[in-house]
Amino acid sequence: MTAVAAEFETFKQSLIDQGREQALKKGREQGLALAILTVLAARKVKMNARFKTQVETCTDPALLERWLTRAATATAAAKVIADS
């Protein structure tokens, strides 16, 4: 293998690794968002479209985890995202 080919393979692998990391992060965000909405729906907490969109578009895993914890006991959707 030539030096150029080896360098290309290294570059290609780094792009694959970056793509994998981004996909895993996005999947985690989507899973947390789905969990929040599912918990609230199961508890019959009303959610409007704006709330759902805010949850579904959030890209901060720590914030989503905090919201999920709140969703377990919140009596209103607004209480889940309060102070956010």
Secondary structure, 3 states (H helix, E strand, C coil): CCHHHHHHHHHHHHHHHHHHHHHHHHHHHHHHHHHHHHHHHHCCCCCCHHHHHHHHHCCCHHHHHHHHHHHCCCCCHHHHCCCC
